[in-house]
């Protein structure tokens, strides 16, 4: 019994194989030392980008937590303030 073919998957695999071969060719035309140095440089740059994304993610988490703290402080201050003081002077 023949398994069902998935034409989308076959096309995707063919495209990925083609791109993989183009990548291999682009490094094969360089001298070995240069290809390895370029690969190391690209990996280093991606590592720095990853560090930057991690830093940004942590910064956002800290700001959201700080906003939660401020919101809670404001809520406590509003609850402890008498109603007359917040309504302003009587006319």
C-alpha positions in Angstrom: 0.0 0.0 0.0 1.5 3.4 -1.0 1.6 6.1 1.6 -0.1 9.4 0.8 2.2 12.0 -0.7 2.4 15.5 0.7 3.3 17.8 -2.2 3.7 20.8 0.1 6.2 18.9 2.2 8.1 17.7 -0.9 8.3 21.2 -2.3 9.5 22.6 1.1 12.2 19.9 1.4 13.3 20.7 -2.2 13.6 24.4 -1.5 15.4 23.8 1.8 17.8 21.4 0.0 18.5 24.0 -2.7 19.1 26.8 -0.1 21.4 24.4 1.9 23.4 23.7 -1.3 23.7 27.5 -2.1 25.0 28.0 1.5 27.5 25.2 1.1 28.7 26.7 -2.3 29.1 30.1 -0.7 31.5 28.7 1.9 33.2 26.3 -0.5 34.4 29.1 -2.9 36.3 30.7 0.0 39.7 29.5 1.3 39.2 27.2 4.3 40.6 29.6 6.9 38.4 32.4 5.6 35.3 30.3 5.6 35.9 29.2 9.2 36.7 32.8 10.3 33.5 34.1 8.6 31.4 31.3 10.2 32.9 32.2 13.7 32.2 35.9 13.1 28.6 35.2 12.2 28.1 32.9 15.2 29.7 35.6 17.4 27.3 38.3 16.1 24.3 36.0 16.6 25.4 35.4 20.1 25.6 39.1 20.8 22.1 39.6 19.3 20.9 36.8 21.6 22.4 38.6 24.6 20.8 41.9 23.5 17.4 40.2 23.2 17.8 38.6 26.6 18.8 41.9 28.1 15.8 43.6 26.5 13.4 40.9 27.7 14.7 41.2 31.2 14.4 45.0 31.1 10.8 44.7 29.9 10.0 42.3 32.7 11.5 44.6 35.3 9.5 47.6 34.0 6.3 45.6 34.1 7.0 44.6 37.7 7.9 48.2 38.6 4.6 49.3 37.1 2.7 46.7 39.1 4.4 48.0 42.3 3.6 51.6 41.5 0.0 50.8 40.7 -0.3 49.0 44.1 1.2 52.0 45.9 -1.2 54.4 44.2 -4.1 52.1 45.1 -3.1 52.1 48.7 -2.6 55.9 48.8 -6.1 56.4 47.2 -7.7 54.1 49.8 -6.0 55.8 52.7 -6.9 59.4 51.5 -10.2 60.8 52.9 -13.0 61.3 50.3 -13.2 65.0 51.3 -9.6 65.7 50.4 -9.9 64.3 46.9 -13.1 66.1 46.0 -11.6 69.6 46.3 -12.9 72.7 48.0 -16.6 73.1 48.6 -18.3 75.8 46.6 
